[in-house]
Amino acid sequence: MRAHCGGNARFAILRDVSWEPLLSASPIIVVHAFAAMACFVLGIIQFTLAKGTGLHRVLGWAWVALMITVALTSFFIHEIRMWGSFSWIHLLSIFVLVRLPVIVRAARAGNIAKHRKGMVAMFVGALLVAGAFTLFPGRIMYRVLFGD
């Protein structure tokens, strides 16, 4: 299942995207990956929209629910093993599950600076940095974007 975006150079990286490696993975990996991708998109949207609005709150709660999904599903993925069945990514998942309530509580308590800083850090660390590791050769997302 290849997506072709024609000859437009702006979409060159998407020209040969194949979702097959992801869709043929275990269901837990599929849920994990799509929740993470949805978090990424929602995060970008949140950064561009006005803050404190009803829409910001609704999208924020959706983002939190998706991040919890990403963190929880990671405990059932064991492709990288450092300590038995677990790796550093599982430590990151524990961090996410502990920090998310703290960051949300900051907003509810009116500490917007702490909320903003925490959410930006979570987006960068748990989505961008951790997500970058999924693009290493041999990983599923590498195969989705670049082929075998």
N, C-alpha and C positions, 0 to 999 in steps of 0.2 A: 504494500500500500504506500506508494510514493506520491508525495505532493509536488507538483510542478508549478513553478511561478513564472514560467516564460523566460524571456531574455533580459528582464529588467535587472540591472546590476545591483540595485538596492536590496533585492531579495535573493542574491546569489547563494547565501548560506541556506536558504529555505528550498532551493531548487531541488535538492535530492533528499529532502527529509522523508524518512520512512518510519511510521509509527509501529511497524511490525515488531521490532525487538521489544518495545514496551508492552504492546498489546498481547504478546505471546508469553510475557513474564507471569509470575504468580499474581493472583488477584490482589494480594496485599501490597505488592510493589506497584501495581497499577493505581490503586487507591492512593498510596503514598505519593507517587509522582504527580498525579493530577491534582491532589490537594496542594502540593508544594507549588505547582505551576499557577494554580488559582490564587494562592497566597501572594505570589510574586506580582501577578496582575493587579490584584486588589490593593497591594501595598503601593504600587506605582500610582494607582487611582487616588488612594488616600493622601499621598504626598502632594497631589496636585489640587485636590478639592479644598474648599473652605473648612476650617476646623470648628468643632463644637456644634455643628448642625445636626439635625436628625439623621440626615443621610450619612454623615461622618460616623455617627454612633452605630447605625445599622450595619454599615460596611465594616466598621471596626469589630463589632461582635461576630460578624461572619468570618473576618480574618482570624480572630482569636479561635473560633471553632475549628477553622481549617488548620491553624498552627497546632492545635491540640491533636487533631487527626494525624498530621505529619509526625509529630513527636511520638504518639502512641503506636502508630504503625511501624515506626522504625525499630521497635523492640521485637518485631517478628521478621526482620530482615537481617540476615547474618552472612552477607557476602564477604565482608571484611571482618576477620577474627583476630583480635589481639589478646583478649583475656577470655578464654573459653569461646563462647559464641558471640562475645560482645567486642565493641571497638570504641574509639574516642567519640564516634558519632552518637553512641548511646549516652555518653556523658553529656553531650550537647542537648540531647532530648530531655534528660532529667533537668538540666539547667532551664530549658524552655518551659517545662511544666511547673517549675518552682517560680520562675520570674514572671510569667504571664499574669498570674493573679496580682502580684505586687505592682506591676506596671498599670494594670487596669484600675486597681484601687487608688493609685496616685491620681489618675484623672478624676475619679469619682470624689476624691478628697479635695480637688481643686489644685493639685500640684501638677500643673500642666507642663512645666519645664521637665520634671522628672519623668512624666508620661512620654513626652516627646523624645527625650534622650533614650529612654528605655526601648521604645518602639523602633526608633531608627537603628539602635544597636542590634536589636533582635532581627530586624530586616537584613541588615548587613551581615551579621554573623551567622544566623541560622538559615538564611535563604541564599544570599549572594556567595559567601565564602564556602559554606557547606555545599551549595549547589554547584560551585565551580569544580569541586572534587568529583561530581558525577560526570564531568566531561573528560575525564582521563581516558586514554585508549583502553579498550576492553570493557568499559562500563556500559550499561544499557543506554544511557542518554547520549553517550558518545556515538554509539551505533545508530541511534535515532537521527542525530544531526549530520553525522559524517559518514555513515556506512561502516562496513567491517574493516 
